[in-house]
Structures are given as structure tokens and as C-alpha cells.
Amino acid sequence: MTMLQAVGKCLRKYAKFEGRASRSEFWWFTLLAFLCEWPLLLTYGGDRTTRFLGFIYFTLTLLVLIPHAAVWTRRMHDVDKRGWSWLWIFIPLVGWFIIFRRLVRSGNPDANRFGDPDNGPKTPKSIRTKIDPEELKSEPEESKTLEDMTSGEEEVEIRELSNQSTMQRDGA
């Protein structure tokens, strides 16, 4: 997944905290947010221009706060952990190590308790919904009517034959 695909996916799922997010989706979004915010933070100072840049930094931080929290939660779901595990961040060093380890770990390629992996930039619903091929084979076919199985010309012939047989039965 490219950076633009990952950022687009995160912004489309702006406040979606359920589901899963791949490593690339999380890290590309985090990198872009960092690259956009860090230079603005460095320019923060006392004069009017830098105060304006500080305001832009603050606004940008607020704008990416919700999608970043959502992709963080979905990333934790990808490694089969609850979204609340971000609270480890309040335990210095040990908590940071635990969180970092979970963020860099690859997710389960199969479904877990939080759903199927959603690793493509746009995952179609048909891929996300698992369908058992055996289940499709075992379903009974719907019975077709005579009209469904015939074309217009065949239908006229069948009706004529049906009328003839009815007349023969009635006449005999």
C-alpha cells in the first residue's frame, strides 16, 4: 500500500474505530502526520508569523487526532489486542516498549475477533465476507417454470401441443 492509498483509507475511515488496519496503513499515516506537523512545531515562537504557524500546527493536530486514534485502534485490533491498549503509553519506558512492539508486529492474516484483515487500499465487500464454496453447492436450485425455460416461439408450439392434447382427451 502506498502512502497516498494509506492516507486516503485513513481519511475515509475518519472516525471508524472497529475493524483492522495493516502496518503499512498505520505507519504511512503516522509518517505523513509527523512530516506535516513537525516543521510547524519547530517554527513556533513569539512573533506574529510564527504564532500563526503555531495556530496552523494546533489546528492540524486537532484535525488528525481522531483519524490517528481510529487507525491506532484498528492497528491494535489487527494484532488481536483491544483498542484500549494505548493506555500503556502512560507507563514510561515499559509501556512505550510494549506499544511499539505491538505496532511493528505483523497482523494475523486470518480473521480474528475483530474481523477479517482489511489490507487493501479499497477492500470490496465480497472479499471481506467469507463465503464457503461447499455451502453454495449444497443450496437447492430454484424450480424453473415452463415460461422461464422456453423462448417465445417454443412457448407457442408448446401451447398448441397442449391444446391438441386437451382436445384429444375431451373428444376421446
N, C-alpha and C positions, 0 to 999 in steps of 0.2 A: 504494500500500500504506500503510495507516495504521500508527501507532506500535504499537498493540496487536497487529496482524497480524504486523508485522515481529519484534517481541519474541517472540511465540508461535512463529513459524517458527524463530527462532534457538534458542530453548529446546528445540523438538522435535528440532532437529539439533544437540544439545548438543555432541557431540564428532565431528561429521561434517566431515572436512577435505577430502573430494572433492566435486566439483560446483561450482556457481557461485552467487553471491549478488548481487542487484541493489544499486544505490547506495542506494535507499531502505531496503532491509533492513539494510545495514551502518550507515548514518548514524542511523536511528531507534534501533537497538540501542545504538550508541555514546552517543547523546544521553541515553537513559534511564539507562545505567550511570553516566554523568557526573553527571546530576542526582541520582541516589541516593547516590553516593559523596562528592561534593564538600562538601555541608554537614557530613557526618560528619567529613571531614578537617579542616574549619575549626574544629570544636569540640574537637579533640584538645588535651589539656592535662595538668595534673598531678593534679587532684583525682579522687576515685573515679568520679564521674558521667562526667566527660569521658574517663577511662580506659576505662570501659565502652563509651562511644560509639566510642572508638578501636578497641576489640575488635570491635565490630559492623562498623566500616569495614574492618578487616582481613579479617574473615570474608566480607563481601560482595565484597570484591576477589577473594578466592580463589574464590568461587562463580562469578563472571562471567569469570574468567581463561580457562578452557577454551572456553566458548562464544564469547568475544570473539576468541580466537586462531583458532577454527574459522571464524567469519564473516569475519575478516580474510583468511584463506587463500582462502576461497571468493570473496571480493571480488577478490583478485588474479587468480584463475582467470577471473573474468568479463571482465577486461581482457587476458586471454591472457598472464598472467605467472605464474611459478611461485610457490608459497606461501612459498618461502624468501626472497623479495624483501623481507620485513620486516627482514632484516638490514641494509638500508640505514639503518635508524634509528640505528645506531652511528656513522655518519659525520655529524657535526654540520653543520647548515645545508644542505649539498648533498644529503645523504641524506634529510633531512626534506622538502625540496622535491620530490625525486623521488617519495617515498612519497605525499605529499599530492596531487601531480599525478595519480598512478595511482588514488588513492581517489576523486577527484572526476570522473574521466573516465568517460564512459558506456561500458557494456559492448557487446560485439558482439551485435547482435540475432539472428545466426545461430549455429549450433553452431560451437564451436572445439575445440581438442584436449582441453579439459576437460569437454566435454559440451554439451548443449543449455541455453539460458537457462532459469532457474527463477525467473521474476519474479513469479508469483502467490503469494498467501498459502498456498494449497494447490494445487499443480500436480498434476493427475491423471496417472497413469502413461500413459494413452492419448495425452495431449498431449506428454509427454516423449519418447515413442517415435515416431519419424518413420516413416510408412507411405507408400510410393509407391502412388498410386491405380492407375497402369498395371500395377504388379506384381499387384494384386488382380484386375484384369480378365483377366490372362493365365493365371491358375490354372485348370486344367481342373475342370469340375464333377464332383462325385462321381456315379457312376451310381446311379440310384434303382431299387429293386426294385419289383415289382408291388404288393407289400403297402404300400410307402411311398406310392405314388401313388393308392391307392384307399381308399375308406371301407369300412366293414363290409358294407353292402348290395351295393355294386358287386362286392366280393370274392366274395360268394355267387353272384351272377349269372355272374361270370367262371368260377368253378369248375364251375358247371352246364354252361356252354357248352363248357368244356374236357372235361368228362366225356362230353358228347354227341359231340363230335368224335372222341374216343378210341374210343367205341363204334362210330361210323360207320366209322372206319378199320379196326377189328378185324373188323367184320361184313362189310365190302365185299370 
